[in-house]
Amino acid sequence: MSEKSERPERSERSERPERPERPERSDKKDNIVFIGQKTAMNYVMACLTVVQAGFKEITLKARGKAISRAVDVAEILRNRFMKDKMTVKSIITGTELLERQDRGKFSVSTIDIILACL
């Protein structure tokens, strides 16, 4: 039938050059958990991962309808998983002004809950 196409063997293929390591960004915060539409337990597990990574503080950030879920996550952490080992350091509320083409300008409430491990 047809002849086999000649392919270079794996050892003959050129290897990719090594990618240089990315420098750590100083503005990157690994202890921030953004609360969205997932279930509260997903965010609780994310917070526990942050604690196991060695961080002493966790910041939960949420906007709009997710604010109640952020409060739920904080309470589940404090009362079920980290009983007597975690406390609320501070709560910061605010408002962000957003602009969309279909709705124009509108305000969205925000909350930052800072939890501290004891």
Stockholm file with secondary structure:
# STOCKHOLM 1.0

chainA/1-118         MSEKSERPERSERSERPERPERPERSDKKDNIVFIGQKTAMNYVMACLTVVQAGFKEITLKARGKAISRAVDVAEILRNRFMKDKMTVKSIITGTELLERQDRGKFSVSTIDIILACL
#=GR chainA/1-118 SS CCCCCCCCCTTTSCCCCCCCCCCCCTTCCTTEEECCSSCHHHHHHHHHHHHHTTCSEEEEEEEGGGHHHHHHHHHHIIIIISTTTEEEEEEEEEEEEEEETTTEEEEEEEEEEEEEEC
#=GC SS_cons         CCCCCCCCCTTTSCCCCCCCCCCCCTTCCTTEEECCSSCHHHHHHHHHHHHHTTCSEEEEEEEGGGHHHHHHHHHHIIIIISTTTEEEEEEEEEEEEEEETTTEEEEEEEEEEEEEEC
//
